[in-house]
Amino acid sequence: MKRTIVATILPLLLSPLKIYAVDVESPASPSRIVDSHHHYLDLGGNNFSSWLGGLFGEFAYTAEDYTADVVEPLAESNITLSGSIHVEILPDTPFGGVEEAAWVQSLVDDGRAPNLRAIIGSCDLGDAENVEKCLSQMVVASPAVQGIRWILDYVGPFNGNSATHVNAARKDIDYLRGGPDG
């Protein structure tokens, strides 16, 4: 009898936890997994996340790095990566999410990311002037776009000690409670 198990492990990059859906015959012998949250990035080679580049410099985590860090070790353990999902890397221009989706799609088209099954993109859902155009252009940029992540964690101005997510800190707006002054 097959069943799905969800397990958390420490991340390779940028996330407090990675979550893997595992199809298994038994808990002791996984045969396939789907990596439901990873990031490809090339901060020196792309302009859609200059804000993040300001924090990390010209850091890159490429599809080839992912293959070496994730796909190959799994294969050595007789586990097949059935698919993976790229989650946006905090693009910082009105159409940065479109540029990021196109860039990730180019990795797939070039054969560099053969396991990619979906992209969770970014679009500033609070930007009434551009949101519709951003969303429509994103799905044209890549058929792999399956959703949007717009981080709302905000408990006051980001100061390194609050639970406010660094992405929410960029605009310093509490979307859930009515704007910058609550």
Residue frames as qw, qx, qy, qz and C-alpha x, y, z in Angstrom:
[[0.000, 0.890, 0.456, 0.000, 0.00, 0.00, 0.00],
 [0.417, 0.302, -0.016, 0.857, 1.47, 3.36, -1.02],
 [0.238, -0.875, -0.392, 0.154, 1.00, 6.45, 1.07],
 [0.338, 0.708, -0.086, 0.614, 2.37, 9.95, 1.19],
 [0.613, -0.568, -0.293, 0.465, 4.50, 11.16, 4.06],
 [0.195, 0.894, -0.045, 0.401, 5.48, 14.78, 4.56],
 [0.764, -0.368, -0.174, 0.500, 8.83, 15.29, 6.28],
 [0.077, 0.988, -0.100, 0.094, 10.79, 18.42, 7.11],
 [0.825, -0.093, -0.035, 0.557, 14.56, 18.75, 6.93],
 [0.257, -0.709, 0.065, 0.654, 17.01, 21.60, 7.24],
 [0.575, 0.798, 0.106, -0.150, 17.24, 23.66, 4.09],
 [0.734, 0.149, 0.190, 0.635, 19.95, 23.96, 1.56],
 [0.249, 0.146, 0.122, 0.950, 19.15, 27.61, 1.11],
 [0.127, -0.224, -0.104, -0.961, 17.05, 30.56, 2.26],
 [0.646, -0.408, -0.332, -0.553, 14.18, 28.78, 4.04],
 [0.416, -0.498, 0.606, -0.460, 13.82, 27.74, 7.67],
 [0.647, -0.021, 0.751, -0.130, 12.42, 24.37, 6.58],
 [0.335, 0.236, -0.676, -0.612, 12.16, 22.39, 3.37],
 [0.714, 0.074, 0.517, -0.466, 9.16, 20.16, 2.94],
 [0.177, 0.267, -0.848, -0.422, 9.29, 17.01, 0.88],
 [0.842, 0.057, 0.157, -0.513, 6.30, 14.92, -0.12],
 [0.046, -0.402, 0.908, 0.109, 7.44, 11.32, -0.20],
 [0.875, 0.062, -0.190, -0.441, 5.64, 8.43, -1.92],
 [0.085, -0.473, 0.858, -0.180, 6.70, 5.31, -0.08],
 [0.674, -0.103, -0.704, -0.199, 5.99, 1.61, 0.10],
 [0.669, -0.574, -0.414, 0.228, 6.91, 1.84, 3.78],
 [0.181, -0.981, 0.072, 0.016, 8.36, 4.66, 5.89],
 [0.637, -0.533, 0.436, 0.347, 11.76, 2.97, 5.82],
 [0.527, 0.016, 0.632, 0.568, 12.05, 2.78, 2.02],
 [0.340, 0.746, 0.119, -0.560, 11.09, 5.94, 0.12],
 [0.666, 0.222, 0.568, 0.429, 11.19, 5.55, -3.62],
 [0.267, 0.563, 0.333, 0.708, 10.18, 8.99, -4.93],
 [0.205, -0.611, -0.402, 0.651, 9.95, 12.51, -3.56],
 [0.240, 0.781, 0.298, 0.494, 8.77, 15.91, -4.70],
 [0.381, -0.210, -0.267, 0.860, 10.72, 18.90, -3.40],
 [0.035, 0.801, 0.583, 0.131, 7.94, 21.40, -2.80],
 [0.104, -0.993, -0.024, 0.044, 10.09, 24.44, -2.03],
 [0.706, -0.210, 0.179, 0.652, 13.48, 25.40, -3.40],
 [0.156, 0.931, -0.006, -0.330, 15.09, 28.46, -4.96],
 [0.712, 0.267, 0.212, 0.614, 17.24, 28.90, -8.02],
 [0.031, -0.977, -0.082, 0.194, 19.00, 32.23, -8.00],
 [0.676, 0.194, 0.116, 0.701, 21.75, 34.11, -9.73],
 [0.169, -0.881, -0.267, 0.353, 22.01, 37.47, -8.03],
 [0.276, -0.534, 0.364, 0.711, 24.91, 38.59, -10.19],
 [0.184, 0.051, 0.766, 0.614, 23.31, 37.48, -13.45],
 [0.061, -0.648, -0.699, -0.296, 19.78, 38.84, -13.00],
 [0.045, 0.247, -0.132, 0.959, 18.33, 42.24, -12.22],
 [0.498, -0.499, -0.473, -0.528, 14.94, 41.21, -10.86],
 [0.715, -0.626, -0.300, 0.078, 16.14, 40.88, -7.26],
 [0.388, 0.593, -0.294, 0.642, 18.64, 43.68, -6.74],
 [0.501, -0.680, 0.203, -0.495, 17.39, 44.16, -3.18],
 [0.957, -0.270, 0.103, 0.012, 18.33, 40.58, -2.28],
 [0.765, 0.410, -0.126, 0.481, 21.60, 41.02, -4.17],
 [0.019, -0.777, 0.261, -0.573, 22.33, 43.97, -1.89],
 [0.739, -0.554, 0.269, -0.272, 22.14, 41.59, 1.06],
 [0.913, -0.150, 0.361, 0.118, 24.07, 38.64, -0.40],
 [0.131, -0.600, 0.564, 0.552, 26.18, 40.11, -3.19],
 [0.550, 0.401, -0.521, -0.515, 26.55, 38.13, -6.40],
 [0.447, -0.154, 0.853, -0.221, 25.51, 34.84, -4.81],
 [0.620, 0.200, -0.492, -0.577, 24.19, 32.09, -7.06],
 [0.510, -0.070, 0.832, -0.205, 22.48, 28.77, -6.47],
 [0.397, 0.341, -0.537, -0.662, 22.05, 27.26, -9.89],
 [0.917, 0.070, -0.073, -0.385, 20.16, 24.31, -11.29],
 [0.697, 0.364, -0.586, 0.196, 23.51, 22.53, -11.45],
 [0.056, -0.375, 0.671, -0.637, 24.11, 23.20, -7.73],
 [0.733, -0.103, 0.252, -0.623, 20.64, 21.81, -7.00],
 [0.893, 0.229, -0.355, -0.156, 21.39, 18.68, -9.02],
 [0.480, 0.375, -0.676, 0.415, 24.66, 18.14, -7.12],
 [0.165, -0.277, 0.595, -0.737, 23.15, 18.90, -3.69],
 [0.654, 0.044, 0.398, -0.642, 19.76, 17.21, -4.03],
 [0.845, 0.330, -0.175, -0.384, 19.16, 15.11, -7.13],
 [0.565, 0.446, -0.688, 0.098, 22.43, 13.15, -7.18],
 [0.112, -0.278, 0.807, -0.508, 22.49, 12.29, -3.44],
 [0.737, 0.086, 0.324, -0.587, 18.88, 11.11, -3.69],
 [0.808, 0.402, -0.356, -0.244, 19.72, 8.96, -6.71],
 [0.295, 0.439, -0.802, 0.276, 22.68, 7.45, -4.82],
 [0.313, -0.073, 0.754, -0.573, 20.13, 6.44, -2.17],
 [0.012, 0.243, 0.917, 0.316, 17.80, 4.94, -4.79],
 [0.141, 0.675, 0.533, -0.490, 15.29, 7.75, -4.41],
 [0.325, 0.425, 0.510, 0.673, 13.87, 9.43, -7.48],
 [0.060, 0.397, 0.198, -0.894, 13.14, 13.14, -7.49],
 [0.335, 0.544, 0.755, 0.145, 9.76, 13.12, -9.22],
 [0.176, 0.782, 0.295, 0.520, 9.60, 16.87, -9.41],
 [0.398, -0.303, -0.334, 0.799, 10.46, 20.14, -7.77],
 [0.032, 0.894, 0.417, 0.163, 8.87, 23.54, -7.25],
 [0.399, 0.175, -0.116, 0.892, 10.84, 26.79, -7.53],
 [0.206, -0.841, -0.467, 0.177, 9.54, 29.43, -5.12],
 [0.270, 0.879, 0.046, 0.391, 10.16, 33.09, -5.92],
 [0.676, -0.131, -0.271, 0.673, 13.24, 34.86, -4.55],
 [0.190, -0.769, -0.308, 0.526, 11.75, 38.22, -3.57],
 [0.416, 0.395, 0.343, 0.744, 11.93, 40.14, -6.85],
 [0.219, -0.571, -0.357, 0.707, 11.77, 43.86, -6.25],
 [0.091, 0.142, -0.316, -0.934, 10.43, 45.55, -9.36],
 [0.634, 0.203, 0.222, -0.712, 6.78, 45.71, -10.46],
 [0.880, 0.332, -0.181, -0.288, 7.43, 43.06, -13.10],
 [0.056, -0.595, 0.796, -0.100, 10.35, 41.27, -11.43],
 [0.675, -0.015, 0.686, -0.271, 8.18, 38.20, -10.92],
 [0.782, 0.589, 0.061, -0.197, 7.62, 38.04, -14.67],
 [0.330, 0.752, -0.570, 0.030, 11.37, 38.29, -15.30],
 [0.358, -0.407, 0.810, -0.223, 12.06, 35.61, -12.69],
 [0.805, 0.220, 0.484, -0.262, 9.46, 33.22, -14.15],
 [0.688, 0.696, -0.176, -0.105, 10.95, 33.71, -17.63],
 [0.085, 0.691, -0.708, 0.117, 14.46, 33.08, -16.29],
 [0.553, -0.197, 0.773, -0.240, 13.45, 29.88, -14.48],
 [0.825, 0.444, 0.260, -0.233, 11.58, 28.74, -17.60],
 [0.474, 0.756, -0.446, -0.067, 14.78, 29.30, -19.60],
 [0.258, -0.481, 0.824, -0.148, 16.54, 26.85, -17.25],
 [0.734, 0.177, 0.612, -0.236, 13.90, 24.25, -18.09],
 [0.689, 0.697, 0.004, -0.200, 14.04, 25.03, -21.81],
 [0.267, 0.747, -0.609, 0.016, 17.84, 24.68, -21.80],
 [0.866, -0.009, -0.499, -0.001, 17.59, 21.27, -20.07],
 [0.222, 0.425, -0.602, 0.639, 19.24, 22.56, -16.90],
 [0.367, -0.115, 0.588, -0.712, 16.22, 21.99, -14.63],
 [0.388, -0.029, -0.801, -0.455, 14.60, 18.79, -15.90],
 [0.249, -0.321, -0.873, 0.271, 12.80, 18.04, -12.62],
 [0.138, 0.144, 0.236, -0.951, 11.02, 21.38, -12.34],
 [0.021, 0.463, 0.869, 0.174, 7.25, 20.89, -12.32],
 [0.100, -0.879, -0.447, -0.135, 6.02, 24.26, -11.07],
 [0.304, 0.241, -0.194, 0.901, 6.93, 27.83, -10.25],
 [0.246, -0.806, -0.498, 0.205, 5.42, 29.79, -7.40],
 [0.403, 0.488, 0.106, 0.767, 5.95, 33.33, -8.61],
 [0.237, -0.473, -0.387, 0.755, 5.84, 36.78, -7.11],
 [0.051, 0.581, 0.400, 0.707, 3.52, 39.64, -7.87],
 [0.036, -0.042, -0.453, 0.890, 2.91, 42.59, -5.57],
 [0.109, -0.543, -0.814, -0.174, -0.75, 41.97, -4.84],
 [0.165, -0.729, -0.386, 0.540, -0.96, 45.38, -3.18],
 [0.126, -0.321, 0.353, 0.870, 0.03, 47.19, -6.38],
 [0.508, 0.567, 0.557, -0.333, -3.43, 47.84, -7.83],
 [0.324, 0.768, -0.237, -0.500, -1.94, 49.67, -10.80],
 [0.282, 0.549, -0.741, -0.262, 0.16, 46.70, -12.03],
 [0.519, -0.183, 0.799, -0.243, -1.16, 43.48, -10.48],
 [0.804, 0.412, 0.330, -0.274, -3.43, 42.35, -13.33],
 [0.553, 0.750, -0.352, -0.086, -0.77, 42.99, -15.97],
 [0.124, -0.586, 0.788, -0.143, 1.90, 41.29, -13.84],
 [0.668, -0.019, 0.698, -0.258, -0.20, 38.16, -13.34],
 [0.796, 0.547, 0.169, -0.195, -1.17, 37.85, -17.00],
 [0.402, 0.770, -0.494, -0.010, 2.42, 38.39, -18.20],
 [0.354, -0.495, 0.774, -0.174, 3.75, 35.86, -15.68],
 [0.780, 0.131, 0.590, -0.161, 1.64, 32.98, -16.99],
 [0.693, 0.713, -0.083, -0.066, 2.73, 33.89, -20.53],
 [0.050, 0.780, -0.620, 0.072, 6.40, 33.90, -19.42],
 [0.071, 0.262, -0.958, 0.093, 6.12, 30.32, -18.15],
 [0.704, -0.226, -0.460, -0.492, 3.43, 27.65, -18.29],
 [0.571, -0.081, -0.731, 0.364, 4.97, 26.27, -15.10],
 [0.123, -0.216, 0.353, -0.902, 3.63, 29.20, -13.03],
 [0.414, -0.377, -0.817, -0.135, 1.06, 27.63, -10.72],
 [0.427, -0.779, -0.442, 0.127, 0.70, 30.17, -7.93],
 [0.157, 0.752, -0.163, 0.619, 1.83, 33.36, -6.26],
 [0.618, -0.444, -0.454, 0.463, 3.59, 33.92, -2.94],
 [0.047, 0.704, -0.061, 0.706, 3.22, 37.37, -1.46],
 [0.517, -0.177, -0.669, 0.503, 4.53, 37.34, 2.11],
 [0.283, -0.747, -0.241, -0.551, 2.34, 39.13, 4.63],
 [0.695, -0.414, -0.439, 0.392, 4.13, 38.39, 7.94],
 [0.155, 0.559, -0.101, 0.808, 4.16, 41.78, 9.61],
 [0.552, -0.649, -0.489, 0.188, 4.19, 42.62, 13.30],
 [0.236, -0.927, 0.019, 0.292, 5.72, 46.06, 13.12],
 [0.356, 0.848, -0.388, -0.062, 8.79, 47.59, 11.56],
 [0.943, 0.100, -0.225, 0.226, 11.51, 45.04, 10.84],
 [0.167, -0.885, 0.387, -0.197, 14.33, 45.39, 13.33],
 [0.427, 0.405, -0.797, 0.134, 15.88, 41.94, 13.36],
 [0.082, -0.073, 0.842, -0.528, 14.07, 41.00, 16.57],
 [0.617, 0.202, 0.264, -0.713, 10.46, 40.96, 15.34],
 [0.599, 0.164, 0.781, 0.060, 8.61, 38.23, 13.47],
 [0.484, 0.764, 0.003, -0.428, 8.15, 40.55, 10.50],
 [0.838, 0.198, 0.371, 0.347, 9.40, 38.77, 7.38],
 [0.350, -0.392, 0.278, 0.804, 12.18, 40.60, 5.58],
 [0.167, 0.360, 0.656, 0.642, 9.99, 40.78, 2.45],
 [0.171, -0.830, -0.525, -0.075, 7.20, 42.57, 4.33],
 [0.439, -0.653, -0.076, 0.613, 9.81, 44.92, 5.75],
 [0.399, 0.120, 0.412, 0.810, 10.64, 46.28, 2.30],
 [0.098, -0.569, -0.423, -0.699, 7.35, 48.18, 2.17],
 [0.082, -0.038, -0.617, 0.782, 6.73, 48.39, 5.92],
 [0.533, -0.133, -0.189, -0.814, 2.99, 47.85, 5.36],
 [0.291, 0.044, 0.890, -0.349, 0.68, 45.71, 7.46],
 [0.320, -0.048, -0.634, -0.702, -1.64, 44.43, 4.70],
 [0.361, -0.339, -0.869, -0.001, -3.69, 42.38, 7.15],
 [0.264, -0.594, -0.566, 0.508, -4.45, 45.17, 9.59],
 [0.179, 0.909, 0.375, -0.039, -4.92, 48.15, 7.30],
 [0.410, 0.837, -0.075, 0.355, -1.67, 49.71, 6.16],
 [0.518, 0.383, -0.465, 0.607, 1.51, 51.13, 7.62],
 [0.160, -0.388, 0.439, -0.794, -0.13, 52.59, 10.73],
 [0.008, -0.155, -0.954, 0.258, -2.38, 49.60, 11.48]]
